[in-house]
Amino acid sequence: MEQPKYPPEARRARVEGVVILEATVTAEGTVDKVKVISGPPMLTAAAVEALTHRKYEPTYLNGQAVPVILTARISFSLSGTPR
């Protein structure tokens, strides 16, 4: 899974943290209807952007692909990055 792009303003401000998102994954496996549950405001847009570009395997119920709701935890850390 690809890491989200660290927002430049958050990097400059040394903001780190975890963003919790709730999203619907469609029957086709695409992400739809993302809702921010918690996280540093400077990081939420990047987390939503990263999640909406992910592709999931469809979930099947009785042989039919169905939408599901998932909770995603996206971490942002500056450790190991140049200052």
N, C-alpha and C positions, 0 to 999 in steps of 0.2 A: 504494500500500500504506500503510495507516494505521500510524502510529508507536505502539509500546506505551506504556501509561501508566507514567510514571516513578514508582517507589515513593517515597512521601514520606520514609521513613526513609533511603533511599539518596540522595535529593536533599539532605536535611539533612546527611548525612555526606559530601556531595560525591563520591559514588562514581560513576565512569564506567567504561565498558568494553564489551566485545563478548561476547555469549553465543552459543556454538555449540550447536545442537540437531540431533538426528537424529530424523526422524519418518517414519511411514508415512502416505502419502496413499492413501485407499481408492479403489476403482474408481468411487465416486460423487464423488470430489474433496474429501472431508472429511479433516481431519487426525486421526490416531489414533496411539497409542503413541509419545508424545514422550519422548525421552531427552536429558538434559543431558550434553553432551560436555565443555564448559568454560565458564568465565565467573565473574564476581564473584558470590558467593552471594547478596548482597542484590538482585541483578537477575534471577536465574534464574526465579523464580516469575512475574514480569511477562512475561518472554520466552516462557515456556511458554504463559501465558494468551493472549498476542497471537497466537502461532502456531496455537493450537487454534481460534481464531475465524476464521482465514483459509479461504477456499474456493478450490480449484484446479480447473483444467480437468482432466478425467480423461485418463489416458494410455491409448492404445490399442495393442494388439499383436494383429496378425492380425484386426483388426476387433472385438476384444473389449476392453472397459475392464478395466484391470488395476491392482492396487495397486502403488505404487512407494515406495521409500525415498529421502528427500531429506535434505540437510544444509542447515540454515538458519543464517545469520549475522545476529544482531540487535544493532545498535549503540545504546548509550545514551550521550548526550553532554549536558552541561549548558551548553555554549557557546551563547550567544544567549538564555539563559533568565534571568529576574530572580533575583537572589541573595536 
